[in-house]
Amino acid sequence: MTAYPAIDLAGAVVAITGGAQGIGRATAEAFAVKGAQVAVGDLNDVLAKEAAAAFGGTGHPLDVTDPDSYAAFLDAVAREHGPVDVLVNNAGVMPNGGFLELDARTDRMTIEINLFGVLHGMRLVLPGMLERGRGHVVNVASLAGKFPVKGLATYNASKYAVVGLTAATRLEYADRGVSVTAVLPSAVDTALASGLDMRPIPKVKPSEIAAAVVDSVRTRKGEIAVPGYVGALASAAAITPEPALNLIRRLMRDDRALRPDSEERKAYRERLEGH
Ligand SMILES: NC(=O)c1ccc[n+]([C@@H]2O[C@H](COP(=O)([O-])OP(=O)(O)OC[C@H]3O[C@@H](n4cnc5c(N)ncnc54)[C@H](O)[C@@H]3O)[C@@H](O)[C@H]2O)c1
C-alpha cells in the first residue's frame, strides 16, 4: 500500500461542504475536537457560521454547483487558515420517488449537487495538494453508491458516479502523496433521510460517520462503509444471483422509498424545491 505523507490533525486545515447541519456539521465538530482548523461552507451560510462558531471554526457561503462560489470558498479558507490539507465533499441532496415521477429538473439538481459539487471541489483543491505532495480528499458517497434502491434511481446514479470518481482518482494520485477516500454511510439520522423508512438498512448517528471521516486521515482507506458490515452486505448482494436477491428484497419490502411521502418527507422535498 502507498504510504501517504502523514497529516497531523492538530492544526490541519479542513474544509467541509454542506457543514451547516447533519453529517457535515458532526464532521466539522469531530475535526475541531482533534485540534484542526475547520472551515464550513454551506448554501445556508447563516447556519454554517453558527455551527462553526460553536467549535471555533469559520463558516462561509458556498454553492457547490457553482465553481466560482467553490473557488471563493477555498480562497476564503486559504486567507483565514492556510492551504487545505483535508477536503470533505459532503454537501448532498436525496429526492426520492419513482424514476418517472421525479422530473428532469430534480435529476439535474441531484447530479449538479451530488456529482458536479464533488468534481468542482476536486478540480480546485487537487492542484495545490499535488504541488505540496500531501493532502486528503474525502467524498461522502453512500451505500447507495454500491447498492440500488427502488425510489432512489437518480440518487443511486449520482453516488455510483462518486464512488467511481473516487476510485479512479485515488489510483491516479496514489504515488503523488494525495489520497482520495469514499465514505459510504448507510441511512443516517439527518434531514436528508427524514420521514423515510429505509428499514432494514440500519440508521446510524451523524457522529458515527464523522468519526469514520476523521479516522480516514489516519488509515487512508479507499472505501469506508458505516457501519462496516453494510459494505460486506453490498458486496455479497453484488454476487448474489438476481432471483435469490429479488426474493430477499421482496421479503425485506424494499419499495419503501417509493411509498407516498410522510409529512416530514414532504417538508424536506419542499425545502429542496426552494433551492
Ligand atoms: N442521511 C443519510 O441517510 C445519508 C446516507 C448516505 C449518505 N449520505 C450523504 O451524506 C451527505 C450529507 O448528508 P446529510 O444527511 O448530512 O444531509 P443534510 O440534509 O442534513 O445536510 C446537507 C447539507 O448540505 C447543504 N447543501 C445542499 N446543497 C448544497 C449546495 N448546493 N452547496 C452547498 N451546500 C449544500 C445543505 O444546506 C445542508 O446543510 C450527503 O452527500 C448525503 O448524500 C447521507
The ligand as a Gaussian input file, in Angstrom:
#p B3LYP/6-31G(d) Opt

LIG

0 1
 N      -28.587000      10.962000       5.765000
 C      -28.400000       9.810000       5.131000
 O      -29.171000       8.849000       5.309000
 C      -27.206000       9.628000       4.223000
 C      -26.843000       8.332000       3.865000
 C      -25.777000       8.150000       2.999000
 C      -25.081000       9.235000       2.513000
 N      -25.453000      10.490000       2.879000
 C      -24.730000      11.617000       2.298000
 O      -24.169000      12.412000       3.317000
 C      -24.048000      13.771000       2.864000
 C      -24.606000      14.720000       3.910000
 O      -25.978000      14.446000       4.071000
 P      -26.817000      14.762000       5.400000
 O      -27.561000      13.531000       5.696000
 O      -25.963000      15.373000       6.440000
 O      -27.851000      15.828000       4.791000
 P      -28.463000      17.175000       5.388000
 O      -29.636000      17.477000       4.510000
 O      -28.660000      17.086000       6.856000
 O      -27.288000      18.244000       5.139000
 C      -26.848000      18.550000       3.841000
 C      -26.230000      19.925000       3.852000
 O      -25.778000      20.212000       2.527000
 C      -26.110000      21.549000       2.226000
 N      -26.215000      21.750000       0.782000
 C      -27.174000      21.288000      -0.067000
 N      -26.954000      21.741000      -1.306000
 C      -25.823000      22.484000      -1.255000
 C      -25.084000      23.220000      -2.217000
 N      -25.503000      23.305000      -3.489000
 N      -23.968000      23.852000      -1.825000
 C      -23.564000      23.804000      -0.530000
 N      -24.235000      23.151000       0.432000
 C      -25.347000      22.500000       0.075000
 C      -27.455000      21.783000       2.932000
 O      -27.724000      23.176000       3.103000
 C      -27.222000      21.032000       4.232000
 O      -26.653000      21.867000       5.231000
 C      -24.773000      13.822000       1.511000
 O      -23.822000      13.775000       0.458000
 C      -25.617000      12.568000       1.513000
 O      -25.915000      12.083000       0.214000
 C      -26.490000      10.720000       3.739000

